[in-house]
Amino acid sequence: MNSLKKELLYLALGEFAALCTFIFVYRSLNIGMASFIAFSYLILILLQGSIYWFYRYILIIKKESFGPKAIKFLRFLRKLNMILLVALSMIIPIIKSSNKDLIIAIGLFLFGIMNI
């Protein structure tokens, strides 16, 4: 049980560290709007993951299970992620400022999809 607590805490901190890293990388690059949207999507996914793993960690410490509000909220986030996934996949090619911007945006977007 103790190793599970550590693992959940490491997952939460790892997702948060990745989020902070991507914010720093974005701020240090001069990229277009399509890449900005892809970075924003990726950061949102990482934030959700960090909160999820930290919430699981807290539940194990308190020896509780998911409440109905948490389940409802997680379902909402899943639907929101799918809506954003479809919308952004259509928007990114339209608002690209260059081929470099499009390639970076697609790479970031695919990385965000793998993190869902």
C-alpha positions in Angstrom: 0.0 0.0 0.0 2.9 2.3 0.8 4.4 1.8 -2.7 1.0 2.6 -4.3 0.9 5.9 -2.4 4.4 6.8 -3.6 3.6 5.8 -7.1 0.5 8.0 -7.2 2.4 10.9 -5.7 5.2 10.5 -8.3 2.6 10.4 -11.1 1.0 13.6 -9.9 4.3 15.4 -9.4 5.6 14.1 -12.8 2.6 15.4 -14.7 2.9 18.7 -12.9 6.6 19.0 -13.6 5.9 18.2 -17.3 3.3 20.9 -17.3 5.7 23.5 -15.9 8.4 22.4 -18.4 6.0 22.9 -21.3 5.0 26.3 -20.1 8.7 27.3 -19.9 9.4 25.9 -23.3 6.4 27.7 -24.8 7.5 31.0 -23.3 11.0 30.6 -24.6 9.9 29.9 -28.2 8.6 32.3 -30.8 5.9 30.2 -32.5 2.6 30.7 -34.3 -1.0 30.5 -33.2 -1.5 26.8 -34.1 1.4 25.8 -31.9 0.0 28.0 -29.1 -3.3 26.2 -29.3 -1.6 22.8 -29.3 0.6 23.8 -26.3 -2.6 25.0 -24.5 -4.3 21.7 -25.1 -1.3 19.7 -23.9 -1.0 21.9 -20.8 -4.7 21.4 -20.1 -4.4 17.6 -20.4 -1.3 17.5 -18.2 -3.1 19.7 -15.5 -6.0 17.3 -15.5 -3.7 14.3 -15.2 -1.8 15.9 -12.3 -5.0 16.7 -10.5 -6.4 13.3 -11.1 -3.4 11.4 -9.7 -3.1 13.8 -6.7 -6.8 13.2 -6.0 -6.3 9.4 -6.1 -3.4 9.9 -3.7 -5.6 11.8 -1.3 -8.3 9.2 -1.5 -5.9 6.4 -0.6 -4.5 8.4 2.4 -8.1 9.1 3.6 -9.2 5.5 2.7 -12.2 6.8 0.8 -13.5 6.0 -2.7 -14.6 8.3 -5.5 -17.7 10.4 -4.6 -20.6 10.9 -7.1 -19.5 14.5 -7.7 -16.0 13.5 -8.6 -17.3 10.8 -11.0 -19.6 13.4 -12.6 -16.7 15.9 -12.9 -14.4 13.3 -14.5 -17.1 12.4 -17.1 -17.5 16.1 -17.9 -13.8 16.4 -18.4 -13.8 13.3 -20.7 -16.5 14.9 -22.8 -14.7 18.3 -22.8 -11.5 16.6 -24.0 -13.2 14.9 -26.8 -15.0 18.1 -28.0 -11.6 20.0 -27.8 -9.9 17.1 -29.7 -12.3 17.3 -32.6 -12.5 21.1 -32.6 -8.7 21.7 -32.4 -8.0 19.0 -35.1 -10.1 21.1 -37.5 -8.8 24.5 -36.3 -5.0 23.9 -36.2 -4.6 23.4 -40.0 -6.7 26.5 -40.7 -4.8 29.0 -38.5 -1.3 27.8 -39.1 1.1 30.7 -39.8 3.8 28.5 -41.5 4.6 24.9 -42.2 7.0 24.9 -39.2 4.1 26.1 -37.0 1.9 23.4 -38.4 4.5 20.6 -37.8 5.1 21.8 -34.2 1.4 22.0 -33.6 0.7 18.5 -34.9 3.5 17.0 -32.8 2.3 18.7 -29.7 -1.3 17.8 -30.4 -0.4 14.1 -31.0 1.6 14.1 -27.7 -1.5 15.6 -26.0 -3.7 12.8 -27.5 -1.3 10.2 -26.2 -1.7 11.7 -22.7 -5.4 11.5 -22.6 
